Amino acid sequence: MTYEINPTAALYWARRQFTHYELMKVHDSSGLPEYIAVLKPNAMHTGHAVLVCAGDVIELCRVLHAQGPPRLPHRSKTKNI
């Protein structure tokens, strides 16, 4: 799998829209591209998918947009001492 260092204009735009994800384009051993979004650590526990994969950047944006804006993380319940 290879990772593209210089993003396309579409991927760069998507990165600005979905700042709570790390978006990247990778290629498998046969050269086929795949777009991947990984939820950033500070956005964990917000109800969003941790990993999203798509065949093109438009499809990836569609899936990420359908999740809605990031919410505040859920706090774990702790006992009062």
N, CA, C and O atoms as a printed pandas DataFrame, in Angstrom:
     atom_number atom_name residue_name chain_id  residue_number  x_coord  y_coord  z_coord
0              1         N          MET        A               1    0.854   -1.168    0.000
1              2        CA          MET        A               1    0.000    0.000    0.000
2              3         C          MET        A               1    0.903    1.235    0.000
3              4         O          MET        A               1    1.881    1.304    0.744
4              5         N          THR        A               2    0.563    2.189   -0.831
5              6        CA          THR        A               2    1.331    3.432   -0.881
6              7         C          THR        A               2    0.430    4.611   -0.521
7              8         O          THR        A               2   -0.785    4.564   -0.717
8              9         N          TYR        A               3    1.037    5.651    0.001
9             10        CA          TYR        A               3    0.343    6.852    0.465
10            11         C          TYR        A               3    0.791    8.029   -0.386
11            12         O          TYR        A               3    1.987    8.211   -0.615
12            13         N          GLU        A               4   -0.164    8.833   -0.860
13            14        CA          GLU        A               4    0.166   10.016   -1.654
14            15         C          GLU        A               4    0.473   11.197   -0.741
15            16         O          GLU        A               4   -0.339   11.554    0.112
16            17         N          ILE        A               5    1.633   11.794   -0.918
17            18        CA          ILE        A               5    2.040   12.923   -0.079
18            19         C          ILE        A               5    1.352   14.211   -0.516
19            20         O          ILE        A               5    0.923   14.996    0.330
20            21         N          ASN        A               6    1.240   14.439   -1.811
21            22        CA          ASN        A               6    0.606   15.657   -2.333
22            23         C          ASN        A               6   -0.849   15.364   -2.683
23            24         O          ASN        A               6   -1.117   14.671   -3.665
24            25         N          PRO        A               7   -1.803   15.887   -1.889
25            26        CA          PRO        A               7   -3.212   15.589   -2.149
26            27         C          PRO        A               7   -3.747   16.339   -3.368
27            28         O          PRO        A               7   -3.238   17.395   -3.745
28            29         N          THR        A               8   -4.774   15.773   -3.962
29            30        CA          THR        A               8   -5.470   16.454   -5.054
30            31         C          THR        A               8   -6.260   17.624   -4.472
31            32         O          THR        A               8   -6.433   17.720   -3.257
32            33         N          ALA        A               9   -6.731   18.502   -5.335
33            34        CA          ALA        A               9   -7.527   19.649   -4.878
34            35         C          ALA        A               9   -8.800   19.179   -4.174
35            36         O          ALA        A               9   -9.211   19.770   -3.175
36            37         N          ALA        A              10   -9.421   18.125   -4.687
37            38        CA          ALA        A              10  -10.650   17.602   -4.077
38            39         C          ALA        A              10  -10.380   17.054   -2.679
39            40         O          ALA        A              10  -11.165   17.287   -1.760
40            41         N          LEU        A              11   -9.291   16.337   -2.513
41            42        CA          LEU        A              11   -8.954   15.787   -1.199
42            43         C          LEU        A              11   -8.577   16.912   -0.234
43            44         O          LEU        A              11   -8.944   16.869    0.940
44            45         N          TYR        A              12   -7.864   17.895   -0.712
45            46        CA          TYR        A              12   -7.503   19.044    0.120
46            47         C          TYR        A              12   -8.765   19.767    0.596
47            48         O          TYR        A              12   -8.848   20.154    1.762
48            49         N          TRP        A              13   -9.742   19.951   -0.287
49            50        CA          TRP        A              13  -11.017   20.570    0.075
50            51         C          TRP        A              13  -11.727   19.735    1.129
51            52         O          TRP        A              13  -12.240   20.275    2.110
52            53         N          ALA        A              14  -11.761   18.420    0.935
53            54        CA          ALA        A              14  -12.431   17.527    1.884
54            55         C          ALA        A              14  -11.772   17.592    3.260
55            56         O          ALA        A              14  -12.459   17.545    4.280
56            57         N          ARG        A              15  -10.465   17.698    3.291
57            58        CA          ARG        A              15   -9.753   17.807    4.575
58            59         C          ARG        A              15  -10.166   19.063    5.331
59            60         O          ARG        A              15  -10.252   19.048    6.559
60            61         N          ARG        A              16  -10.420   20.143    4.612
61            62        CA          ARG        A              16  -10.857   21.386    5.267
62            63         C          ARG        A              16  -12.295   21.288    5.762
63            64         O          ARG        A              16  -12.658   21.949    6.735
64            65         N          GLN        A              17  -13.117   20.471    5.103
65            66        CA          GLN        A              17  -14.515   20.318    5.501
66            67         C          GLN        A              17  -14.682   19.388    6.698
67            68         O          GLN        A              17  -15.548   19.610    7.544
68            69         N          PHE        A              18  -13.862   18.361    6.769
69            70        CA          PHE        A              18  -13.991   17.332    7.806
70            71         C          PHE        A              18  -12.722   17.314    8.654
71            72         O          PHE        A              18  -11.927   16.377    8.589
72            73         N          THR        A              19  -12.551   18.361    9.444
73            74        CA          THR        A              19  -11.315   18.535   10.205
74            75         C          THR        A              19  -11.175   17.552   11.361
75            76         O          THR        A              19  -10.087   17.415   11.920
76            77         N          HIS        A              20  -12.250   16.869   11.728
77            78        CA          HIS        A              20  -12.181   15.891   12.807
78            79         C          HIS        A              20  -11.704   14.523   12.307
79            80         O          HIS        A              20  -11.618   13.572   13.084
80            81         N          TYR        A              21  -11.397   14.426   11.016
81            82        CA          TYR        A              21  -10.875   13.198   10.410
82            83         C          TYR        A              21   -9.523   13.458    9.757
83            84         O          TYR        A              21   -9.243   14.566    9.300
84            85         N          GLU        A              22   -8.694   12.427    9.721
85            86        CA          GLU        A              22   -7.485   12.418    8.892
86            87         C          GLU        A              22   -7.902   11.759    7.585
87            88         O          GLU        A              22   -8.256   10.580    7.577
88            89         N          LEU        A              23   -7.867   12.493    6.488
89            90        CA          LEU        A              23   -8.260   11.961    5.187
90            91         C          LEU        A              23   -7.023   11.706    4.349
91            92         O          LEU        A              23   -6.103   12.523    4.316
92            93         N          MET        A              24   -7.006   10.562    3.669
93            94        CA          MET        A              24   -5.855   10.225    2.833
94            95         C          MET        A              24   -6.285    9.361    1.657
95            96         O          MET        A              24   -7.334    8.717    1.675
96            97         N          LYS        A              25   -5.443    9.372    0.642
97            98        CA          LYS        A              25   -5.624    8.520   -0.525
98            99         C          LYS        A              25   -4.458    7.541   -0.531
99           100         O          LYS        A              25   -3.296    7.940   -0.455
100          101         N          VAL        A              26   -4.779    6.264   -0.622
101          102        CA          VAL        A              26   -3.753    5.226   -0.677
102          103         C          VAL        A              26   -3.983    4.381   -1.923
103          104         O          VAL        A              26   -5.059    4.417   -2.521
104          105         N          HIS        A              27   -2.976    3.631   -2.302
105          106        CA          HIS        A              27   -3.075    2.722   -3.444
106          107         C          HIS        A              27   -2.682    1.334   -2.980
107          108         O          HIS        A              27   -1.714    1.174   -2.237
108          109         N          ASP        A              28   -3.432    0.324   -3.418
109          110        CA          ASP        A              28   -3.050   -1.041   -3.066
110          111         C          ASP        A              28   -1.944   -1.520   -4.005
111          112         O          ASP        A              28   -1.471   -0.763   -4.853
112          113         N          SER        A              29   -1.541   -2.766   -3.852
113          114        CA          SER        A              29   -0.415   -3.293   -4.635
114          115         C          SER        A              29   -0.686   -3.319   -6.134
115          116         O          SER        A              29    0.252   -3.320   -6.931
116          117         N          SER        A              30   -1.964   -3.340   -6.528
117          118        CA          SER        A              30   -2.284   -3.327   -7.957
118          119         C          SER        A              30   -2.452   -1.905   -8.498
119          120         O          SER        A              30   -2.685   -1.721   -9.693
120          121         N          GLY        A              31   -2.335   -0.900   -7.625
121          122        CA          GLY        A              31   -2.423    0.489   -8.062
122          123         C          GLY        A              31   -3.794    1.116   -7.943
123          124         O          GLY        A              31   -3.962    2.287   -8.283
124          125         N          LEU        A              32   -4.787    0.367   -7.465
125          126        CA          LEU        A              32   -6.133    0.920   -7.322
126          127         C          LEU        A              32   -6.194    1.887   -6.141
127          128         O          LEU        A              32   -5.704    1.573   -5.056
128          129         N          PRO        A              33   -6.794    3.062   -6.346
129          130        CA          PRO        A              33   -6.870    4.034   -5.253
130          131         C          PRO        A              33   -8.012    3.719   -4.292
131          132         O          PRO        A              33   -9.024    3.130   -4.670
132          133         N          GLU        A              34   -7.823    4.122   -3.052
133          134        CA          GLU        A              34   -8.871    4.045   -2.041
134          135         C          GLU        A              34   -8.713    5.259   -1.133
135          136         O          GLU        A              34   -7.600    5.644   -0.775
136          137         N          TYR        A              35   -9.833    5.845   -0.772
137          138        CA          TYR        A              35   -9.829    7.010    0.107
138          139         C          TYR        A              35  -10.246    6.559    1.496
139          140         O          TYR        A              35  -11.221    5.827    1.665
140          141         N          ILE        A              36   -9.490    7.011    2.486
141          142        CA          ILE        A              36   -9.697    6.566    3.859
142          143         C          ILE        A              36   -9.806    7.782    4.770
143          144         O          ILE        A              36   -9.065    8.754    4.624
144          145         N          ALA        A              37  -10.740    7.711    5.710
145          146        CA          ALA        A              37  -10.888    8.733    6.745
146          147         C          ALA        A              37  -10.778    8.044    8.101
147          148         O          ALA        A              37  -11.499    7.086    8.382
148          149         N          VAL        A              38   -9.870    8.540    8.935
149          150        CA          VAL        A              38   -9.669    7.998   10.281
150          151         C          VAL        A              38  -10.008    9.099   11.280
151          152         O          VAL        A              38   -9.474   10.206   11.202
152          153         N          LEU        A              39  -10.891    8.789   12.209
153          154        CA          LEU        A              39  -11.304    9.766   13.211
154          155         C          LEU        A              39  -10.122   10.146   14.095
155          156         O          LEU        A              39   -9.403    9.277   14.587
156          157         N          LYS        A              40   -9.924   11.440   14.292
157          158        CA          LYS        A              40   -8.812   11.916   15.120
158          159         C          LYS        A              40   -9.079   11.584   16.592
159          160         O          LYS        A              40  -10.235   11.513   17.009
160          161         N          PRO        A              41   -8.017   11.381   17.379
161          162        CA          PRO        A              41   -8.194   11.006   18.788
162          163         C          PRO        A              41   -9.064   11.971   19.592
163          164         O          PRO        A              41   -9.826   11.533   20.453
164          165         N          ASN        A              42   -8.965   13.267   19.328
165          166        CA          ASN        A              42   -9.770   14.224   20.102
166          167         C          ASN        A              42  -11.250   14.192   19.735
167          168         O          ASN        A              42  -12.057   14.844   20.398
168          169         N          ALA        A              43  -11.624   13.451   18.699
169          170        CA          ALA        A              43  -13.026   13.335   18.294
170          171         C          ALA        A              43  -13.607   11.958   18.604
171          172         O          ALA        A              43  -14.736   11.657   18.217
172          173         N          MET        A              44  -12.845   11.131   19.296
173          174        CA          MET        A              44  -13.347    9.806   19.673
174          175         C          MET        A              44  -14.531    9.963   20.626
175          176         O          MET        A              44  -14.657   10.985   21.301
176          177         N          HIS        A              45  -15.377    8.974   20.677
177          178        CA          HIS        A              45  -16.546    8.929   21.568
178          179         C          HIS        A              45  -17.564   10.014   21.232
179          180         O          HIS        A              45  -18.279   10.490   22.114
180          181         N          THR        A              46  -17.631   10.403   19.967
181          182        CA          THR        A              46  -18.629   11.383   19.529
182          183         C          THR        A              46  -19.763   10.715   18.763
183          184         O          THR        A              46  -20.707   11.385   18.346
184          185         N          GLY        A              47  -19.680    9.410   18.575
185          186        CA          GLY        A              47  -20.701    8.698   17.828
186          187         C          GLY        A              47  -20.394    8.567   16.350
187          188         O          GLY        A              47  -21.160    7.939   15.618
188          189         N          HIS        A              48  -19.297    9.141   15.892
189          190        CA          HIS        A              48  -18.912    9.045   14.487
190          191         C          HIS        A              48  -18.133    7.761   14.229
191          192         O          HIS        A              48  -17.508    7.204   15.131
192          193         N          ALA        A              49  -18.180    7.307   12.990
193          194        CA          ALA        A              49  -17.414    6.123   12.596
194          195         C          ALA        A              49  -15.926    6.412   12.762
195          196         O          ALA        A              49  -15.462    7.507   12.445
196          197         N          VAL        A              50  -15.183    5.428   13.258
197          198        CA          VAL        A              50  -13.747    5.601   13.472
198          199         C          VAL        A              50  -12.986    5.475   12.159
199          200         O          VAL        A              50  -11.997    6.177   11.949
200          201         N          LEU        A              51  -13.433    4.593   11.277
201          202        CA          LEU        A              51  -12.767    4.359    9.997
202          203         C          LEU        A              51  -13.808    4.317    8.889
203          204         O          LEU        A              51  -14.792    3.583    8.979
204          205         N          VAL        A              52  -13.587    5.107    7.845
205          206        CA          VAL        A              52  -14.482    5.129    6.685
206          207         C          VAL        A              52  -13.626    4.972    5.440
207          208         O          VAL        A              52  -12.626    5.671    5.279
208          209         N          CYS        A              53  -14.017    4.052    4.555
209          210        CA          CYS        A              53  -13.287    3.811    3.303
210          211         C          CYS        A              53  -14.236    3.999    2.129
211          212         O          CYS        A              53  -15.422    3.681    2.222
212          213         N          ALA        A              54  -13.708    4.517    1.020
213          214        CA          ALA        A              54  -14.521    4.741   -0.172
214          215         C          ALA        A              54  -13.650    4.648   -1.416
215          216         O          ALA        A              54  -12.425    4.742   -1.345
216          217         N          GLY        A              55  -14.303    4.464   -2.552
217          218        CA          GLY        A              55  -13.596    4.340   -3.818
218          219         C          GLY        A              55  -13.183    5.665   -4.429
219          220         O          GLY        A              55  -12.278    5.710   -5.262
220          221         N          ASP        A              56  -13.845    6.758   -4.021
221          222        CA          ASP        A              56  -13.450    8.083   -4.508
222          223         C          ASP        A              56  -13.757    9.125   -3.440
223          224         O          ASP        A              56  -14.482    8.853   -2.483
224          225         N          VAL        A              57  -13.205   10.304   -3.611
225          226        CA          VAL        A              57  -13.329   11.344   -2.585
226          227         C          VAL        A              57  -14.766   11.845   -2.466
227          228         O          VAL        A              57  -15.178   12.245   -1.377
228          229         N          ILE        A              58  -15.533   11.835   -3.541
229          230        CA          ILE        A              58  -16.933   12.280   -3.486
230          231         C          ILE        A              58  -17.752   11.328   -2.626
231          232         O          ILE        A              58  -18.543   11.766   -1.791
232          233         N          GLU        A              59  -17.565   10.042   -2.826
233          234        CA          GLU        A              59  -18.272    9.040   -2.024
234          235         C          GLU        A              59  -17.875    9.158   -0.547
235          236         O          GLU        A              59  -18.726    9.054    0.336
236          237         N          LEU        A              60  -16.596    9.372   -0.284
237          238        CA          LEU        A              60  -16.114    9.528    1.087
238          239         C          LEU        A              60  -16.779   10.734    1.747
239          240         O          LEU        A              60  -17.232   10.646    2.889
240          241         N          CYS        A              61  -16.839   11.849    1.040
241          242        CA          CYS        A              61  -17.474   13.053    1.577
242          243         C          CYS        A              61  -18.959   12.832    1.836
243          244         O          CYS        A              61  -19.500   13.330    2.822
244          245         N          ARG        A              62  -19.606   12.099    0.966
245          246        CA          ARG        A              62  -21.028   11.810    1.131
246          247         C          ARG        A              62  -21.280   11.052    2.438
247          248         O          ARG        A              62  -22.199   11.377    3.190
248          249         N          VAL        A              63  -20.457   10.045    2.693
249          250        CA          VAL        A              63  -20.606    9.245    3.915
250          251         C          VAL        A              63  -20.308   10.091    5.151
251          252         O          VAL        A              63  -21.049   10.039    6.133
252          253         N          LEU        A              64  -19.237   10.863    5.108
253          254        CA          LEU        A              64  -18.875   11.690    6.257
254          255         C          LEU        A              64  -19.926   12.765    6.522
255          256         O          LEU        A              64  -20.247   13.046    7.677
256          257         N          HIS        A              65  -20.458   13.362    5.470
257          258        CA          HIS        A              65  -21.484   14.399    5.616
258          259         C          HIS        A              65  -22.765   13.826    6.223
259          260         O          HIS        A              65  -23.437   14.504    7.000
260          261         N          ALA        A              66  -23.105   12.594    5.879
261          262        CA          ALA        A              66  -24.326   11.961    6.383
262          263         C          ALA        A              66  -24.288   11.756    7.899
263          264         O          ALA        A              66  -25.336   11.616    8.529
264          265         N          GLN        A              67  -23.100   11.738    8.484
265          266        CA          GLN        A              67  -22.979   11.557    9.937
266          267         C          GLN        A              67  -23.337   12.815   10.715
267          268         O          GLN        A              67  -23.577   12.755   11.921
268          269         N          GLY        A              68  -23.374   13.946   10.034
269          270        CA          GLY        A              68  -23.666   15.202   10.704
270          271         C          GLY        A              68  -22.417   15.801   11.330
271          272         O          GLY        A              68  -21.338   15.214   11.257
272          273         N          PRO        A              69  -22.564   16.971   11.947
273          274        CA          PRO        A              69  -21.403   17.631   12.556
274          275         C          PRO        A              69  -20.930   16.854   13.785
275          276         O          PRO        A              69  -21.709   16.127   14.401
276          277         N          PRO        A              70  -19.667   17.007   14.134
277          278        CA          PRO        A              70  -19.169   16.300   15.320
278          279         C          PRO        A              70  -19.836   16.830   16.586
279          280         O          PRO        A              70  -20.040   18.034   16.748
280          281         N          ARG        A              71  -20.167   15.909   17.467
281          282        CA          ARG        A              71  -20.779   16.271   18.743
282          283         C          ARG        A              71  -19.711   16.262   19.829
283          284         O          ARG        A              71  -18.575   15.849   19.594
284          285         N          LEU        A              72  -20.078   16.710   20.990
285          286        CA          LEU        A              72  -19.152   16.657   22.116
286          287         C          LEU        A              72  -18.943   15.201   22.522
287          288         O          LEU        A              72  -19.881   14.406   22.456
288          289         N          PRO        A              73  -17.741   14.842   22.935
289          290        CA          PRO        A              73  -17.494   13.466   23.379
290          291         C          PRO        A              73  -18.330   13.134   24.614
291          292         O          PRO        A              73  -18.593   14.001   25.447
292          293         N          HIS        A              74  -18.743   11.870   24.723
293          294        CA          HIS        A              74  -19.464   11.396   25.904
294          295         C          HIS        A              74  -18.463   11.136   27.014
295          296         O          HIS        A              74  -17.424   10.512   26.797
296          297         N          ARG        A              75  -18.781   11.613   28.188
297          298        CA          ARG        A              75  -17.907   11.342   29.328
298          299         C          ARG        A              75  -18.314   10.021   29.956
299          300         O          ARG        A              75  -19.493    9.666   29.990
300          301         N          SER        A              76  -17.332    9.311   30.445
301          302        CA          SER        A              76  -17.648    8.077   31.151
302          303         C          SER        A              76  -18.129    8.441   32.551
303          304         O          SER        A              76  -17.660    9.410   33.148
304          305         N          LYS        A              77  -19.062    7.658   33.062
305          306        CA          LYS        A              77  -19.599    7.926   34.389
306          307         C          LYS        A              77  -18.569    7.522   35.437
307          308         O          LYS        A              77  -17.979    6.444   35.363
308          309         N          THR        A              78  -18.367    8.385   36.395
309          310        CA          THR        A              78  -17.436    8.087   37.482
310          311         C          THR        A              78  -18.176    8.186   38.802
311          312         O          THR        A              78  -19.166    8.906   38.929
312          313         N          LYS        A              79  -17.684    7.462   39.765
313          314        CA          LYS        A              79  -18.287    7.498   41.098
314          315         C          LYS        A              79  -17.780    8.720   41.851
315          316         O          LYS        A              79  -16.619    9.108   41.723
316          317         N          ASN        A              80  -18.655    9.311   42.626
317          318        CA          ASN        A              80  -18.233   10.400   43.510
318          319         C          ASN        A              80  -17.570    9.789   44.732
319          320         O          ASN        A              80  -18.123    8.896   45.374
320          321         N          ILE        A              81  -16.417   10.265   45.035
321          322        CA          ILE        A              81  -15.679    9.701   46.180
322          323         C          ILE        A              81  -15.766   10.638   47.353
323          324         O          ILE        A              81  -15.213   10.351   48.415
